[in-house]
């Protein structure tokens, strides 16, 4: 018997503690007390924790260490321990009644002053009274044990029947007297339901203090009394060993039979009825969402009482073959479920219940959870199935909030007990009639809508969750009401039933047969979108639990009954369900060829309709629903496949040949995203198979078979996707993911080169890179996204270590940097926010990777210009690269090396004018400015390289196309920024070239002349002249031979084109030209005489012929600079030339100019005195009129500025 009771009867309660805890103290007998209890643990002073229940069921002494003295004090009076109960039965029970009356009086007196504090004296009296009453009941149990009632079960053989002893007579009458007193106690206490509301409200006391009201004590005393009566009657029955005890005096007075058994039954049923009524009152206040998380008991004492009754009745059923606890509950709840009047012995349930069936489910579930230690609920299967039948049988239109709670409780019972096939059958009969229902509880809002399965994997995951319900009492289980509808909860019940031991047995075949039988052709055609989703989820659950192939075949057969013209939304669900089955096949390692072919054919037919030009736009939009869903589902099939060896390639059918050309931009992005997923998974799986351990010698074909399967998948991708990608590569507005997909194919060709089509052989990787990365016709937005995929793959990069491949990559990068402002949105607007930003990011990444190429890195290192930034700015990086190429070329000594470097450099930039042309056509200002600047950098830093015979033609084309076109483009800003670079480079090139120096020099002069004139202001303006691009190109901080050569050319052009007088008429814009000349001389510290004397004749002529103050001032300032830097040389040719050219014509003006020179530097003019005097005499001689007094006066004025030499010449002249 002891083995039947473990240390924990009803988890989490542990009723039997250690032996020291089981020892009962007389000062504190077990009783119902929840005042100090927290959480859900039972009181340590209760009947279970103190071991009272265990001793009762094991027929042990309730208090083995107590009542061993001869006397005992009860109710304040001493009693003889052995005889008190027999001799003073009525007196003891009378004292007990007095205590009960006294406690009731205290409750009544306290209720008159409700809401005020109760005096400590009253509370103490109340607590004492209750304690005495408990002691009384406890003593009865002890005295029953000690009185040795077992003697009455044997025939009296030793006593004289004629003269019995008085005590023996009392002993013989004791069982009957005890029964009558117990009956009187039941009449005294009455039913729990009849207690005043003020007393019943004590159940609701949440925050227990040290002082409790009398009503709380009275209420818990009633619980103690009700349990003690049952406990005493049970013990009495055991001692009598089957003999019936009659209440003789009660029978004589009333004529009605009263036995220990009848009293036990009556009191038990009344107590169960009252506890059920209390639970019903609580249920009426419970929301359906909180049903399983809300307890059925009012306080922990009633919970303990339920546990006591449950164990007592289960024990009696096992030992005495009486009704079990569940049998009692069955008879009590049956009338409530059926709606019929309650039987007489179970009357007293409240008449009002908001949902009798729901309450029954709720109560049964909580009671089952309370007694789940035994996991035996077969006694209530009948009422469970009957409730389902009454609720769902032949009824439609039931409220989902009720059905959901009932099915939720049914699931809880199935988790506690064995699942019931009959329950599943009843539930399926209901749901088969209502499969199209949405099963929504409106007041739950969004949380009650359940999970929306948008992909096959999500649908399969939902089926998995149904097949693996959360453990009982877990949050996942208790929250099912809010997170799942009743149909999904039913599927959990179905999965539990199908997963019972004995798989494939009769119950499973019966359930499958019932499910199959409900679907006819008419039924399938009547399915709505919701009904079809429920159908698919149902078959997925069944397929997971039983024979997969059989269920999948039946599902396909039934889906084929759907009408051919079903809405696209239905087709979406059908494909989603089929793909979920494919995922399930993959889980089991089964080949999917047959089902994949069926799906692929259906997909192809839909894709053809989508492609058809006669299909209406609205129809095409609707068809994209299933087509897009197919892409998502197939992607999941590939992603979840561990080996891609189960015929997954059948899903990649010719339907894609129809689908891709018909897609709009957003649809194409989805299709290309799908393609990338498949490509990545194929490569991932293939690499995993290659890197895995080698196959054993006895099974060498395994790896080959897997590789063959991968080649088949790759062939399907090449056949149905790559031609379309190839056709898009030259699009002006390529989709963003085209580059990613092309990169995926390139990497696939690298991993599986034999899978590529013949037109890409024998080097498929290079062929694809030429198409998408190196072709100058491909848009930069595509190239900058494609090439980084390739360049960041170290294995592929090592296979492309040839110089040509790297040069082509650099060339593409160069073009992309040059054309980074070219891209436009599809609507023709400037893409400054979307595509432009993406291009900038992609170009930055491409720049970083190009600079890491071995060839480029070697150039930068050799030139001493390694990149410093982690992500260099593309334009700056390109300038650095151009500088590096020019620097390395200048360092080379061997002619062969220099020639090879020229070839490489030309390969890097390609047809640069062709790359610039789109800017010119579209007049993209940003692009034109960038193009001029980049070409200017090339011309400047590569000038020696471009001066070679191989590159001169490119240089001529650049100058003719950008600087000397027939019609000067309106690109002032671009020219201002880049012209200095061009001038510096052309100057160096013209000085380096041996064969074409004159041509280059002529081009340089033409450029200078054109842009000197173009940017020279009409009116003199220092601000404009100071920022003249030709001036900026000629200026340098420290003079260099290259700079001096450029300035010489500029001075030559100035003098020849801008300072030539026509007769006495000055050239146009003379002030601006002289201002430019002055700035050119001032900003550069040239000391070369030949350079400085170039503008001197023009300056002297300006001083001689122009009287405008600004011209004279500017000319004088410029002349001063020249004279200061080369006075001795200036005294020669230029001044003598001026004197000889103007002799006899502008003699006086010549003297005026020389006066200016004399003021600046007299020594210059002193050297000219002989020539000036000779010129004067010659002029007078030619005149033939003697001395020219006016001319001599002007000459003498000049000589007066020349010091002693001048005075001597004056004396000489006066002597003539």
Long-range contacts (C-beta under 8 A, 24 or more apart in sequence): 1-57, 1-58, 1-59, 2-58, 4-57, 4-315, 5-54, 5-57, 5-58, 6-373, 8-373, 9-48, 9-53, 9-307, 9-311, 9-373, 10-307, 10-310, 10-311, 10-370, 10-371, 10-372, 10-373, 11-372, 11-373, 12-40, 12-41, 13-41, 13-42, 13-48, 13-49, 13-307, 14-49, 15-42, 15-48, 15-49, 15-51, 15-53, 15-54, 16-48, 16-51, 16-54, 17-49, 17-51, 21-49, 21-50, 21-51, 22-50, 22-51, 22-54, 23-65, 24-50, 24-51, 24-52, 24-62, 24-63, 24-65, 24-66, 26-63, 26-66, 26-67, 29-63, 29-134, 29-135, 29-138, 30-138, 31-134, 31-220, 31-224, 32-220, 32-223, 32-224, 32-227, 32-301, 32-304, 32-305, 33-220, 33-301, 34-208, 34-220, 34-299, 34-300, 34-301, 35-208, 35-212, 35-216, 36-208, 37-300, 40-300, 41-300, 42-300, 42-303, 42-304, 42-307, 43-300, 43-301, 43-304, 46-301, 46-304, 47-227, 47-304, 47-308, 48-304, 48-307, 48-308, 53-308, 53-311, 53-312, 56-231, 56-234, 56-235, 56-312, 57-311, 57-312, 57-315, 59-238, 61-145, 62-138, 62-141, 62-142, 62-145, 63-138, 63-142, 66-142, 67-139, 67-142, 67-146, 72-139, 74-135, 74-136, 74-139, 75-99, 75-132, 75-136, 76-132, 81-146, 82-146, 82-147, 83-167, 84-143, 85-139, 85-140, 85-143, 85-144, 85-147, 85-174, 86-143, 86-147, 86-167, 86-170, 86-171, 86-174, 87-167, 87-170, 89-174, 89-177, 89-178, 89-181, 90-177, 90-181, 92-136, 92-139, 93-181, 93-184, 93-185, 95-136, 96-133, 96-136, 96-137, 96-185, 97-184, 97-185, 97-188, 99-129, 99-132, 99-133, 99-136, 100-133, 100-188, 100-189, 100-221, 102-129, 103-129, 103-130, 103-133, 103-214, 103-217, 103-218, 103-221, 104-218, 106-214, 107-196, 107-198, 107-199, 107-213, 107-214, 107-215, 107-218, 110-213, 110-214, 110-215, 111-198, 111-215, 114-198, 118-211, 118-213, 118-214, 120-211, 122-214, 123-211, 123-212, 123-213, 123-214, 126-212, 126-213, 126-214, 126-217, 127-212, 127-217, 129-217, 130-217, 130-218, 130-220, 130-221, 133-221, 133-224, 133-225, 134-221, 134-224, 137-224, 137-225, 137-228, 137-232, 138-228, 140-178, 140-228, 140-232, 141-228, 141-231, 141-232, 141-235, 144-178, 144-232, 144-235, 144-236, 144-239, 145-235, 147-171, 147-174, 149-174, 149-175, 149-236, 149-239, 149-240, 150-239, 150-241, 152-240, 152-243, 153-239, 153-240, 153-241, 153-243, 173-248, 175-236, 175-240, 175-245, 175-260, 176-245, 176-246, 176-247, 176-248, 176-249, 177-249, 178-232, 178-236, 179-236, 179-245, 179-246, 179-247, 179-258, 179-259, 179-260, 179-263, 180-247, 180-249, 180-250, 180-258, 182-229, 182-232, 182-233, 182-263, 183-247, 183-250, 183-258, 183-263, 185-225, 185-229, 186-229, 186-263, 186-267, 189-222, 189-225, 189-226, 191-270, 191-274, 191-348, 192-222, 192-223, 192-226, 192-271, 192-274, 192-275, 192-277, 192-278, 193-273, 193-274, 193-277, 193-278, 193-348, 193-350, 195-219, 195-222, 203-278, 203-298, 203-299, 203-302, 204-298, 205-299, 220-301, 223-301, 223-302, 223-305, 226-267, 226-271, 226-305, 227-305, 227-308, 229-267, 230-264, 230-267, 230-268, 230-271, 230-309, 230-312, 231-312, 233-260, 233-263, 233-264, 233-267, 234-264, 234-312, 234-316, 236-260, 237-261, 237-264, 237-320, 265-345, 266-345, 268-309, 268-313, 268-328, 269-328, 269-332, 269-345, 269-346, 270-348, 271-305, 271-309, 272-309, 272-328, 272-329, 272-332, 272-346, 273-332, 273-346, 273-347, 273-348, 273-349, 274-348, 275-302, 275-305, 275-306, 275-309, 276-332, 276-333, 276-349, 276-363, 277-348, 277-349, 277-350, 278-302, 279-359, 279-363, 279-366, 280-349, 280-350, 280-353, 280-359, 280-363, 281-350, 283-353, 283-354, 283-355, 283-358, 283-359, 283-362, 283-363, 284-352, 284-353, 284-354, 286-362, 288-358, 288-401, 288-402, 288-404, 288-405, 288-441, 288-481, 289-444, 289-481, 289-482, 291-358, 291-362, 291-405, 291-408, 291-409, 291-481, 292-362, 292-365, 292-366, 292-408, 292-409, 292-412, 292-477, 292-478, 292-481, 293-478, 295-366, 296-362, 296-363, 296-366, 296-367, 303-370, 306-367, 306-370, 307-370, 307-371, 310-367, 310-370, 310-371, 314-371, 314-374, 324-379, 325-371, 325-379, 326-377, 326-379, 326-380, 327-379, 329-364, 329-367, 329-380, 329-383, 330-379, 330-380, 330-382, 330-383, 333-360, 333-363, 333-364, 333-383, 334-383, 334-386, 336-360, 337-383, 337-386, 337-387, 337-390, 338-386, 338-390, 355-402, 357-387, 357-390, 357-391, 357-402, 357-406, 358-402, 358-405, 358-406, 360-387, 361-387, 361-405, 361-406, 361-409, 361-410, 362-405, 362-409, 364-409, 364-413, 365-409, 365-412, 365-413, 368-412, 368-413, 368-416, 368-417, 369-412, 369-416, 369-472, 369-473, 372-416, 372-472, 375-416, 375-417, 376-417, 377-413, 377-416, 377-417, 377-418, 378-417, 378-418, 380-413, 380-417, 381-417, 381-420, 381-422, 381-423, 384-410, 384-413, 384-420, 384-423, 385-420, 385-422, 385-423, 385-426, 388-423, 388-426, 388-427, 389-426, 392-426, 392-427, 392-429, 392-430, 393-426, 393-429, 393-430, 395-430, 396-433, 396-434, 400-437, 400-439, 400-440, 400-441, 400-485, 400-486, 401-441, 401-443, 403-430, 403-439, 403-486, 404-439, 404-441, 404-481, 404-485, 404-486, 404-489, 405-481, 406-486, 407-486, 407-489, 407-490, 407-493, 408-480, 408-481, 408-486, 408-489, 410-493, 411-469, 411-477, 411-480, 411-489, 411-492, 411-493, 411-496, 412-472, 412-477, 414-493, 414-496, 414-497, 415-469, 415-471, 415-472, 415-477, 415-496, 416-472, 418-500, 419-493, 419-496, 419-497, 419-500, 420-497, 421-497, 421-507, 421-510, 421-511, 423-493, 423-497, 424-493, 424-494, 424-497, 424-511, 425-510, 425-511, 425-514, 427-490, 427-493, 427-494, 428-490, 428-494, 428-511, 428-514, 428-515, 428-518, 431-487, 431-490, 431-534, 432-515, 432-518, 435-527, 435-531, 435-534, 435-535, 436-526, 436-527, 436-528, 436-530, 436-531, 436-534, 437-487, 437-530, 437-531, 438-485, 438-530, 439-485, 439-486, 439-487, 440-485, 441-485, 444-482, 447-482, 447-483, 448-482, 448-485, 450-483, 450-484, 450-485, 450-488, 451-483, 451-484, 453-533, 453-537, 453-576, 454-632, 455-576, 455-629, 455-632, 455-633, 455-636, 456-576, 456-577, 456-579, 456-580, 456-582, 456-583, 456-632, 456-633, 456-636, 456-637, 457-580, 457-583, 457-636, 457-640, 459-536, 459-537, 459-540, 459-576, 459-577, 459-580, 460-540, 460-580, 460-583, 460-584, 462-488, 462-537, 463-491, 463-537, 463-540, 463-541, 463-544, 463-580, 464-544, 466-491, 466-492, 466-494, 466-495, 466-537, 466-541, 467-492, 467-495, 467-499, 467-541, 467-544, 467-545, 468-495, 469-495, 469-496, 487-534, 487-537, 488-537, 491-537, 491-538, 491-541, 494-538, 494-541, 494-542, 495-541, 495-544, 495-545, 498-541, 498-542, 498-545, 498-546, 499-545, 503-546, 504-546, 504-547, 508-546, 512-542, 512-546, 512-551, 515-542, 516-554, 519-558, 521-561, 524-558, 524-559, 524-561, 524-562, 525-561, 525-562, 525-563, 527-562, 529-567, 529-569, 529-570, 529-573, 532-570, 532-573, 532-574, 532-577, 533-573, 535-577, 536-573, 536-574, 536-576, 536-577, 536-580, 539-577, 540-577, 540-580, 540-581, 540-584, 543-581, 543-584, 544-584, 548-584, 548-585, 548-588, 548-590, 549-590, 552-581, 552-584, 552-585, 552-595, 555-581, 556-595, 556-598, 567-622, 568-622, 568-623, 568-625, 568-626, 569-625, 569-626, 571-602, 571-606, 571-626, 572-625, 572-626, 572-629, 575-599, 575-602, 575-603, 575-626, 575-629, 575-630, 575-633, 576-629, 576-633, 579-630, 579-633, 579-634, 579-636, 579-637, 580-633, 582-637, 583-636, 583-637, 583-640, 585-646, 586-637, 586-640, 586-641, 586-646, 589-646, 590-646, 591-646, 591-647, 592-637, 592-646, 592-647, 592-648, 592-650, 593-646, 593-647, 593-650, 596-647, 596-648, 596-650, 596-651, 597-650, 599-630, 599-651, 600-650, 600-651, 600-652, 600-653, 600-655, 601-653, 603-627, 603-630, 603-651, 603-653, 603-655, 604-653, 604-654, 604-655, 604-658, 605-655, 606-655, 607-655, 607-656, 607-658, 607-659, 607-662, 608-655, 608-658, 610-658, 610-659, 610-662, 611-658, 611-659, 611-661, 611-662, 620-662, 624-667, 627-659, 628-667, 628-670, 631-670, 631-671, 631-674, 632-674, 634-674, 634-678, 635-674, 635-677, 635-678, 638-677, 638-678, 638-681, 638-682, 639-677, 639-681, 641-681, 641-685, 642-685, 643-685, 643-689, 643-706, 643-709, 644-681, 644-682, 644-685, 644-709, 644-710, 644-713, 645-705, 645-706, 645-709, 645-710, 648-713, 649-709, 649-712, 649-713, 649-715, 649-716, 652-678, 652-713, 652-716, 652-717, 652-720, 653-720, 654-720, 656-720, 656-721, 657-720, 657-724, 660-721, 660-724, 661-724, 665-735, 665-826, 668-735, 669-735, 669-736, 669-737, 672-735, 672-737, 672-738, 672-740, 672-741, 673-737, 675-717, 675-721, 675-741, 675-744, 676-737, 676-740, 676-741, 676-744, 678-717, 679-717, 679-741, 679-744, 679-745, 679-747, 679-748, 680-744, 682-710, 682-713, 682-714, 682-717, 682-748, 683-744, 683-747, 683-748, 683-751, 685-710, 686-710, 686-751, 686-752, 687-751, 710-752, 711-752, 711-754, 711-755, 714-748, 714-752, 714-755, 715-755, 717-745, 717-748, 718-745, 718-755, 718-756, 718-757, 719-757, 721-745, 722-757, 726-771, 729-771, 729-772, 729-775, 729-778, 729-782, 730-777, 730-778, 731-779, 732-779, 733-779, 733-824, 733-825, 733-826, 734-779, 734-781, 734-782, 736-781, 736-785, 736-838, 738-782, 739-772, 739-782, 739-783, 739-785, 739-786, 739-789, 740-785, 740-789, 742-768, 742-771, 742-772, 742-786, 743-772, 743-786, 743-789, 743-790, 746-772, 746-789, 746-790, 746-796, 747-789, 747-793, 747-796, 750-793, 750-795, 750-796, 750-799, 765-796, 765-799, 765-800, 766-800, 766-805, 769-800, 769-805, 769-808, 770-808, 773-808, 773-809, 773-812, 774-808, 774-809, 774-811, 774-812, 776-815, 776-910, 776-911, 776-914, 776-915, 779-823, 780-815, 780-816, 780-819, 780-820, 780-822, 780-823, 780-839, 780-843, 781-823, 781-835, 781-838, 781-839, 781-842, 783-812, 783-815, 783-816, 783-846, 784-816, 784-839, 784-842, 784-843, 784-845, 784-846, 785-838, 785-842, 787-812, 787-813, 787-846, 787-849, 788-842, 788-845, 788-846, 788-849, 791-846, 791-849, 791-850, 791-852, 791-853, 792-849, 797-853, 801-854, 803-855, 803-904, 806-853, 806-854, 806-855, 806-856, 807-855, 807-904, 807-907, 807-908, 808-907, 809-850, 809-853, 810-850, 810-853, 810-855, 810-856, 810-881, 810-908, 811-907, 811-908, 811-909, 811-910, 813-846, 813-847, 813-850, 814-878, 814-908, 814-909, 814-910, 815-910, 815-915, 816-843, 816-846, 817-843, 817-847, 817-874, 817-875, 817-877, 817-878, 817-934, 818-912, 818-915, 818-916, 818-930, 818-931, 818-934, 819-915, 819-918, 819-919, 819-927, 820-874, 820-930, 821-919, 821-924, 821-926, 821-927, 821-930, 822-918, 822-919, 822-922, 822-924, 822-927, 843-874, 844-871, 844-872, 844-873, 844-874, 845-871, 846-874, 847-871, 847-872, 847-873, 847-874, 847-877, 847-878, 848-872, 851-877, 851-881, 856-881, 859-884, 859-885, 859-888, 860-884, 862-887, 862-888, 862-891, 863-887, 863-888, 863-891, 875-930, 875-934, 878-934, 878-937, 879-934, 879-937, 882-934, 882-937, 882-938, 882-941, 882-942, 883-937, 883-941, 885-941, 885-942, 885-945, 886-941, 886-942, 886-943, 886-944, 886-945, 887-941, 889-942, 889-944, 889-945, 890-944, 898-948, 899-948, 899-950, 901-945, 902-945, 902-948, 902-950, 902-951, 903-950, 905-942, 905-945, 905-951, 906-950, 906-951, 906-954, 909-938, 912-938, 912-954, 912-958, 913-957, 913-958, 913-961, 913-962, 916-961, 916-962, 920-969, 925-971, 925-973, 925-974, 928-969, 928-971, 928-974, 929-971, 929-973, 929-974, 929-977, 931-974, 932-962, 932-971, 932-974, 932-975, 932-977, 932-978, 933-974, 933-977, 933-978, 933-981, 935-962, 935-978, 935-982, 936-977, 936-978, 936-979, 936-980, 936-981, 936-982, 936-985, 937-981, 938-985, 939-981, 939-982, 939-985, 939-986, 939-989, 940-981, 940-982, 940-984, 940-985, 940-988, 941-985, 942-985, 943-984, 943-985, 943-986, 943-987, 943-988, 943-989, 943-992, 944-988, 944-989, 944-992, 946-985, 946-989, 947-988, 947-989, 947-990, 947-992, 947-993, 947-996, 947-1000, 949-995, 952-993, 952-995, 952-996, 952-1000, 955-986, 955-989, 955-1000, 956-999, 956-1003, 959-986, 959-1003, 959-1007, 960-1003, 963-1007, 963-1010, 963-1011, 964-1003, 964-1006, 964-1007, 964-1010, 968-1010, 968-1014, 972-1015, 975-1011, 975-1014, 975-1015, 975-1029, 976-1015, 976-1027, 976-1029, 977-1029, 979-1007, 979-1011, 979-1029, 979-1030, 979-1032, 979-1033, 980-1029, 980-1030, 980-1032, 980-1033, 981-1033, 982-1007, 982-1033, 983-1007, 983-1008, 983-1030, 983-1033, 983-1034, 983-1046, 984-1033, 984-1042, 984-1043, 984-1046, 987-1042, 987-1045, 987-1046, 987-1049, 988-1042, 988-1045, 991-1042, 991-1045, 1001-1049, 1004-1049, 1005-1049, 1005-1052, 1005-1053, 1008-1049, 1008-1050, 1008-1053, 1009-1053, 1009-1057, 1012-1050, 1012-1053, 1012-1054, 1012-1057, 1012-1058, 1012-1076, 1013-1057, 1013-1058, 1016-1069, 1016-1072, 1016-1073, 1016-1076, 1017-1069, 1017-1072, 1018-1069, 1018-1072, 1019-1071, 1019-1072, 1020-1071, 1020-1072, 1020-1075, 1020-1110, 1021-1072, 1022-1075, 1025-1072, 1025-1075, 1025-1076, 1025-1079, 1026-1079, 1028-1076, 1028-1079, 1030-1076, 1031-1076, 1031-1079, 1031-1080, 1031-1083, 1034-1080, 1034-1084, 1035-1080, 1035-1083, 1035-1084, 1036-1084, 1039-1084, 1039-1085, 1039-1086, 1039-1087, 1043-1084, 1044-1086, 1044-1088, 1044-1091, 1047-1080, 1047-1084, 1047-1086, 1047-1091, 1048-1090, 1048-1091, 1048-1094, 1050-1080, 1051-1077, 1051-1080, 1051-1091, 1051-1094, 1051-1095, 1052-1094, 1054-1095, 1054-1098, 1055-1094, 1055-1095, 1055-1097, 1055-1098, 1059-1095, 1059-1098, 1059-1101, 1059-1102, 1060-1098, 1061-1101, 1061-1105, 1064-1105, 1066-1102, 1066-1105, 1066-1106, 1066-1111, 1070-1102, 1070-1106, 1070-1108, 1070-1111, 1071-1108, 1071-1110, 1071-1111, 1071-1114, 1074-1099, 1074-1102, 1074-1111, 1074-1114, 1074-1115, 1074-1118, 1075-1114, 1077-1118, 1078-1114, 1078-1117, 1078-1118, 1078-1121, 1081-1118, 1081-1121, 1081-1122, 1082-1121, 1086-1125, 1087-1125, 1087-1126, 1089-1126, 1089-1129, 1092-1122, 1092-1125, 1092-1126, 1092-1129, 1092-1130, 1093-1122, 1093-1126, 1093-1129, 1093-1130, 1093-1133, 1093-1134, 1095-1122, 1096-1122, 1096-1130, 1096-1134, 1097-1134, 1097-1137, 1097-1138, 1100-1134, 1100-1135, 1100-1138, 1100-1153, 1100-1157, 1101-1138, 1103-1152, 1103-1153, 1103-1156, 1104-1138, 1104-1142, 1104-1146, 1104-1149, 1104-1150, 1104-1152, 1104-1153, 1105-1146, 1105-1149, 1116-1156, 1116-1160, 1119-1156, 1119-1157, 1119-1160, 1120-1160, 1123-1157, 1123-1160, 1123-1161, 1123-1164, 1124-1160, 1124-1161, 1127-1161, 1127-1163, 1127-1164, 1128-1164, 1130-1164, 1131-1163, 1131-1164, 1131-1165, 1131-1167, 1131-1168, 1135-1164, 1135-1165, 1135-1168, 1136-1168, 1136-1171, 1139-1168, 1139-1171, 1139-1172, 1139-1175, 1140-1175, 1143-1175, 1143-1178, 1143-1179, 1144-1178, 1144-1179, 1144-1182, 1147-1175, 1147-1176, 1147-1179, 1147-1191, 1147-1194, 1148-1190, 1148-1191, 1148-1194, 1151-1194, 1151-1195, 1151-1197, 1151-1198, 1152-1194, 1154-1198, 1155-1197, 1155-1198, 1155-1201, 1158-1198, 1158-1201, 1158-1202, 1159-1201, 1162-1201, 1162-1202, 1162-1203, 1165-1198, 1165-1201, 1165-1202, 1166-1202, 1166-1203, 1166-1205, 1166-1206, 1169-1199, 1169-1202, 1169-1205, 1169-1206, 1169-1209, 1172-1198, 1173-1209, 1173-1212, 1173-1213, 1176-1213, 1177-1216, 1187-1216
